[in-house]
């Protein structure tokens, strides 16, 4: 897709789907207007497969939809397995909501319609595994209000060095194969997510950060795409993150220190294959991370009342870690996972500082229970970190969601996945010899939907219960489904602070 075509498409999307949303609840700022039409309730036949931990007992959890539900307006639709990246937005006519969801191992994207009360009423697939081609992990919903262009759903491909990021029109007619074109300007990466910064970060420009989930000799990269035109995803340049002292070893980045960084230009990136992109890592002296996972930026007003500017240039990302063997036999990369804070220069997105804020390899530190952080959700005051154990153990607990206080630095455990091992229906959700292993389930997206719904402190979380399997899930969903037999679930969480 060339630059002119892509820019024109995004402009048309922006004109054709003007979105309405409430003002954000900003802590000490005025609260968002409450939408009395929304009523958070259990709508699924499946119990919520997640539970609050001590200190968060006041949270209310609602099961929204799962692979066992039949939606009244589309009884043939089955919500697929491995629910991961997602995005929610109010429909252009103000009637109800649309949610797009990546189904990671199905190589598919579903579109679920919710009515004004936030009850799911219909569903379909805008991409199935014939068109998806790659595993689809995290995703970003781009909107004119937040980013200055769109709406568009950016769904990154993974587990292939030549994977690309899809651009999906959230409101386009169902076309399960025709939406498979990748965005050439964002290059070839085995990517977890591609995240455009908000329009407040660098007015008049487009800046997209991509996390490469790779554990080979060249490691995972944090890449940056930069264009001098708003909404241009094809005509810009790509860069890799490096320290200014050119030290490539991840574990030589220490907690408590800020390191000057820059983004190094990848020459002629649009004419490079994925393997050729990887061949640039050592010449450019890029940092070799142990699998870069999800990325998000701090939300809020330019001044949030606490002396910090939440302008989209304060960015957080997870590195999940890899076993201390193979490419990491020298322990140059994290094993148990880390959370980084990247602060970009006010004028130049190619410069900034990098620091580790949570280090799972310090087993006596505050993040000492980390079992491989994966997805991330950043609000005004908190970083929510979600685990996905990589299985090289020993795993001591089922996957947590942690809350990191940006201004205080404290870390709390908020939620844990509930495998229902001792319940009467345990056999349904725990199929297979490894089903009872701690940490064998994981999270997908965690979305702050407070503004979209008009209900403060409300989140949606995707759950991947990997041992909840069955032939009917393989036969249903987004056929051909990539042969995947897993089920999955979406839950809403109310009362979680932003």
C-alpha angles and dihedrals in degrees: 000000000000127000096256093049094048095046091049091050093051092047091052091050091052092051095042098049112038104181128214123209140162126258112270122260102240105185103245090023122088113291122254116264109267116242103218092190092069114086115181108218142146107273100164131083087222119085117237107274093209134072136197120247130224113303093026098067090124092069117112117215124197128190106226107175139343140174090271095060126102112208115216098228095045110027091169092061119100119192103235133234129263096036106197132145114031145167134197130201139165114256115257093245091053091244111123133318139281123216125189117200131189114223098206103200093032090060085225145119123216128199116211123190120214125193124231091278090054095252116144110243107165143006144189140165121258090184131023130186093273088065102025096063095174137055108272114216126163123002142190128222109216119204134180091237095054104028106018095245141053145011089228136142113224110203116183123215120226144185093046126081088219096049120128139200117261122221112211127187103225092213102037120122115271109280109156097187105025094068094063099100114122125222102254094196092063090059133216117310138145084240134188095191144345110215124189113207116237120268090253091065099068112357113218094018138089116225120180125181118204125193117211114213098207133136102180129109093292093046128209119316136209103221129192127205118200130189128170091221127075112247095009108136097165112044102056136086133261129225140183126226117249139162115251089236088055095235106155099189113108097202091057086071102092132203113256096031131097117215125203110238139182136188114243119215118249102217116235091347096173091064094050127095119223091263091049089051089054090050088065094063098086098038088051092043092229119178112264105221124188096247115322109224132176127358132201138162131226115267131212145075120322087260113027095193093260099082096263126116112224097194104138094266094095103084132181128196138176126229106197098200135227136235118279092251138082110014089004098048087114092056090236090139134051117272103191098030142260142223117221133197117212118189114191125210115265093237104024121047090194093070135054146104132290129203139168111239098174124028118189092189090069092080092185094050130089091273093045093120094056114138100188113305113226121160122040137195121191122194130172096284107014146051112212112204121196125200132227110177113221092211102241089111162135086203112191103182144018116268115298134203109219128201116217115192107222095204099038102033095224122143123211134179108236110169140011131198112253112221091183089223093159098039126102090252094049093119092060095057099034108058122159138029095285096046096105094053114119113250096017093131126064144193130249124196123348110202130189099220097169095113095042094051099033089235115120121233095012125144137178119216128193115217127203108196095184095190093054096095140145144153093257091062089052091050095044134051121052100353128242080034095186087268091287116155100186128117128210145185147217121217133184120221120202127194098031110137121241 
